Amino acid sequence: MAKKMMRLAAFMNAGPQGAVGWRHADASPGMLTAAHYKHIARVLEAACFELAFIPDALSVPRSLGGSFAPAVKFGSGTPRLDPMPVLSLMAEATTHLGVAATISTGYQEPYHLARAFATLDHLTGGRAGWNVVTSFQDAEAQNFGQEKLPDRTTRYARAEEFLEATTRLWDSWSDDAIIADKESGIFGRPEDVEAVDFKGQYLSVQGPLSVPRSPQGYPLIIQAGASPTGRDFAARWADLIFCSHESLASAIDFYADMKTRVAAHGRDPDQVKILPAATTVVGRDYRDAMAKHEAFADLVDYEAGLSRLAYHVNVDLTQYDLDGPLPPLDVVGVEGHYREVVEFAEREKLSIRDIGKWYGARTEGSMIGSARDIADNMERWMDQGAADGFMIQATHVPAAFEDFAREVVPELQRRGLFRTSYEGRTTRENLGIKRPERGEWRHRVRKMAVGS
């Protein structure tokens, strides 16, 4: 029986890596240079990764103590370069690697975003991806004329309208609307271009888009919602779901739940890929890898970790006793991160200060050991129904990606678990995800209405 083919993406900041990755002796100091990102792109493409994925936020975090000082002091959540120019540089340096950026539905308009991603998809030959977020920090809201974030229900309601509007814009041209007949003087068929005329509660757009339908139809749509609302949103719209787990058991539960939700919305579960985070530390053997990890963890100041955590959960943790346990938090920014912290802290009996030390060097989905150890672990997650592949997170760049590419990828290839060359032209083709038909948005919206 043929083995299921693993999918690999790389999670990397357009700025310092994590709360302490920039301190590593092998970390590049070039985070503000084009050469830095082009080099990482070439490393990933040589290893046949499907995708490079850049997260983003629209503020310098103020979550710890109501000040941006910890974020600046420790490089936690800042700086963040605009991901779109960075992706353009990475795409220019490669020919197959997909490039994806996080853009919030809260502080963009559908027309602007649809045009930007359609343009990127054309210029890269079908390699663009959009990670859809609804924002999770009050500091972002305060950069756009709001005192605080709208509640989760409102944010997702706007996101639903945003996805309908953007997909309708991407579909406003047929695939063969442009004929560019020099002899007749006819450039395009007006009958194959249509207005959008979308009017919702939060958004409206007339259309059509000024960019023709792109090679992938819709750029690859990525989502990482962990709340029930976020999961249902992802099940309707996402092609790739990014998640993180502190245990194999929780990953199996999440995978089964998401595939069930996808099917309930009338979609093929095999067409939606689920990639848990995996932070890999590669050594000659397990002891060598653990020594590397412990040396990395020793670089962490607990305040740097708390700054990173407060940024993720959008809660000022200095209001609590740092030497006591983390109390239950009713409303948090990134629910998935919060659940992982609670799971780990309860198991290890950690104080908030301890959590800061751990979270600063936190390796999501930690896979530590030799190349064979890591490949064994990845194969186990695939076999037990926890993953379609992995979102590889580097402790420091570019060296951690280089270690994985040099050591782990060949081991996966020897086992027949990962490609040795790219099969497709577009990122959807390389992930085994079909190109959406024009009008696909109608099925997503109809299923949303029926399932609501």
Disulfide bonds with the S-S distance in Angstrom:
none
